[in-house]
């Protein structure tokens, strides 16, 4: 094995062990919980997030997943009352195009048998990560999912719409303006708008789990960890 690859694997194992130790040090009934982004029961999730801060919890998940280049930043309470340029300055982002959001979408026309996220290709819900400066093209998403399923599901069975806030909170565990696709309560498939992969530098900002907490992350590491569908699904 290449020495650098071997070193990287060793580092990943060390970080995994650190993450496992963090969970072990929580109350005994938490020691068996997974630190992955897979689904926790509501009770497990509430215990985790109340025992540690959201930032600490998500940091553990990211590090265990091999993510290195990321950071969290607290923003003022009036953050969402300001312009995109003002938000860019607060975060130190290169451009306003680097400011992104995660939105939960529901397939309102899914077959009655599709009620959860167990099938990534034909899920009831998706989280779409898109720039604030872009406009989501729902028709493009519809066509993408139709093609993803090799045309075996009628196109009319795909109709993604914004999920109600209460449903989004129930699925992710995060409030409006704090939604992130890291550490969600439910393992919802993620769609990343292709425009984000073309940003220079390749480091973007999104919600960090709390309204006043933002997460900046290297695009390539985000993709390696989350493994989203990368889709050209927006217009400016």
C-alpha positions in Angstrom: 0.0 0.0 0.0 1.1 3.5 -0.7 2.7 5.1 2.5 0.4 8.1 2.2 -2.7 6.0 1.8 -1.6 3.9 4.8 -1.1 7.0 6.9 -4.5 8.3 5.9 -6.2 5.0 6.8 -4.4 5.1 10.2 -5.6 8.6 10.9 -9.2 7.6 10.0 -9.0 4.7 12.4 -7.7 6.9 15.2 -10.4 9.5 14.7 -13.0 6.7 14.6 -11.7 5.4 18.0 -11.8 9.0 19.4 -15.4 9.3 18.3 -16.3 6.0 19.8 -14.6 7.0 23.0 -16.7 10.2 23.1 -19.9 8.2 22.9 -18.6 5.8 25.5 -18.1 8.6 28.0 -21.8 9.6 27.6 -24.3 8.0 29.9 -24.2 4.2 29.7 -27.4 3.8 27.7 -25.8 5.9 24.9 -22.7 3.8 24.5 -24.2 1.7 21.7 -25.4 4.5 19.5 -23.9 5.0 16.1 -22.1 8.3 15.3 -22.9 7.9 11.6 -25.5 9.9 9.8 -27.9 7.0 9.8 -31.3 7.3 11.4 -31.6 7.4 15.2 -34.9 7.1 17.1 -36.3 10.4 18.3 -35.4 9.5 21.9 -31.8 8.6 21.0 -31.4 11.7 19.0 -32.7 14.0 21.7 -30.4 12.4 24.3 -27.4 12.9 22.0 -28.1 16.5 21.2 -29.0 17.5 24.8 -25.9 15.7 26.2 -23.5 17.6 23.9 -23.8 20.8 21.9 -24.9 20.5 18.2 -21.4 21.7 17.1 -19.6 19.1 19.1 -22.0 16.4 18.0 -21.6 17.3 14.3 -17.9 17.7 14.6 -17.6 14.1 15.9 -19.7 12.9 13.0 -17.6 14.8 10.4 -14.3 13.7 11.8 -15.4 10.1 12.1 -16.3 10.3 8.4 -12.9 11.4 7.4 -13.8 15.1 6.9 -10.9 17.4 7.7 -11.5 20.8 6.1 -14.5 22.3 7.9 -15.3 24.9 10.5 -18.3 26.2 12.4 -19.1 29.9 12.9 -21.7 31.6 15.1 -23.6 34.4 13.5 -25.5 37.4 15.0 -29.2 37.0 15.8 -30.1 39.4 13.0 -28.2 37.4 10.4 -31.2 36.6 8.3 -32.4 40.2 8.4 -29.4 41.3 6.5 -28.3 41.1 2.9 -26.4 38.3 1.3 -23.4 40.5 1.1 -23.6 41.3 4.8 -23.9 37.5 5.5 -20.9 36.9 3.3 -18.8 39.3 5.3 -19.9 37.7 8.6 -18.7 34.3 7.4 -15.7 35.5 5.5 -16.9 33.7 2.3 -15.3 34.6 -1.0 -18.6 35.5 -2.7 -22.3 35.4 -2.0 -22.5 32.4 -4.3 -20.7 30.4 -1.6 -23.7 30.8 0.7 -25.9 27.7 0.5 -28.9 26.2 2.2 -30.4 22.7 2.7 -34.0 22.3 2.0 -36.2 19.3 2.7 -38.4 18.3 -0.3 -41.3 15.9 -0.4 -42.4 13.9 -3.4 -46.1 14.7 -3.2 -47.0 12.3 -6.1 -45.0 9.3 -4.9 -46.8 5.9 -5.0 -48.7 5.0 -1.8 -46.1 2.4 -1.1 -43.3 5.0 -1.0 -43.5 6.4 2.6 -39.9 6.7 3.7 -36.2 7.1 2.5 -35.2 3.5 2.3 -34.8 3.7 -1.4 -32.4 6.5 -2.4 -33.5 6.3 -6.0 -37.2 6.6 -5.2 -37.4 8.3 -1.8 -40.4 10.1 -0.3 -38.1 12.9 0.8 -34.9 14.5 -0.4 -32.6 17.2 1.0 -31.5 19.6 -1.7 -28.4 21.7 -1.2 -28.5 24.9 -3.3 -27.0 28.4 -3.4 -29.0 31.3 -2.0 -28.3 33.1 -5.3 -29.9 30.3 -7.4 -33.4 29.2 -8.1 -34.4 25.6 -7.8 -35.7 23.9 -11.0 -38.2 21.3 -9.8 -38.8 20.1 -13.3 -35.1 19.2 -13.7 -35.2 17.2 -10.5 -38.3 15.4 -11.7 -36.6 14.4 -15.0 -33.4 13.4 -13.1 -35.3 11.0 -10.8 -37.3 9.6 -13.7 -34.0 8.8 -15.5 -32.4 7.5 -12.3 -35.1 4.9 -12.1 -34.5 3.9 -15.7 -38.0 5.1 -16.7 -39.6 2.2 -14.8 -41.6 4.7 -12.7 -44.0 7.0 -14.5 -42.7 10.6 -14.6 -45.9 11.8 -13.1 -45.0 10.0 -9.9 -42.2 12.5 -9.2 -43.2 16.0 -8.0 -40.9 17.5 -5.4 -42.2 20.3 -3.3 -40.9 22.1 -0.2 -41.8 20.0 2.9 -43.8 21.8 5.6 -41.5 23.2 8.4 -43.0 20.8 11.0 -42.3 17.8 8.8 -38.8 19.1 8.0 -38.1 19.4 11.8 -39.5 16.0 12.5 -37.3 14.4 9.8 -34.0 16.3 10.4 -34.2 17.4 14.0 -33.2 20.9 12.9 -35.2 24.1 12.8 -35.8 26.4 9.8 -32.6 28.2 8.9 -30.6 25.7 10.9 -31.2 22.6 8.7 -28.1 20.7 7.7 -27.6 17.3 6.0 -25.0 16.3 8.6 -26.4 14.2 11.5 -30.0 14.3 10.5 -32.5 12.2 12.6 -33.5 10.5 9.3 -31.1 9.3 6.7 -32.6 11.4 3.9 -30.9 11.2 0.4 -29.1 14.4 -0.5 -29.1 16.2 -3.8 -26.3 18.7 -4.4 -26.7 21.3 -7.0 -23.9 20.9 -9.6 -23.2 24.7 -9.5 -21.8 24.3 -6.0 -19.1 21.9 -7.3 -17.9 24.6 -9.6 -17.3 27.2 -7.0 -13.8 28.6 -6.6 -12.5 28.2 -4.0 -14.3 24.8 -3.4 -15.4 25.6 0.1 -19.0 26.5 0.8 -21.3 27.4 3.7 -24.6 25.9 4.8 -26.7 25.5 7.9 -24.9 24.1 11.0 -27.8 22.5 13.0 -28.8 25.7 14.8 -30.3 29.0 13.5 -27.2 31.0 14.5 -24.6 28.3 13.6 -23.2 27.9 10.1 -20.9 25.2 8.7 -18.2 25.8 6.1 -16.9 22.7 4.4 -14.6 21.6 1.5 -16.9 20.6 -1.4 -14.9 17.5 -2.3 -14.9 16.3 1.3 -18.6 17.0 1.6 -19.2 14.8 -1.5 -17.0 12.0 -0.3 -18.8 11.9 3.0 -22.4 12.6 2.1 -22.3 10.9 -1.3 -25.1 13.1 -2.7 -26.6 12.9 -6.1 -24.9 15.8 -8.0 -27.6 17.4 -10.3 -27.7 20.5 -12.4 -31.0 21.6 -10.8 -30.9 25.4 -10.6 -30.9 28.6 -12.6 -29.6 32.0 -11.6 
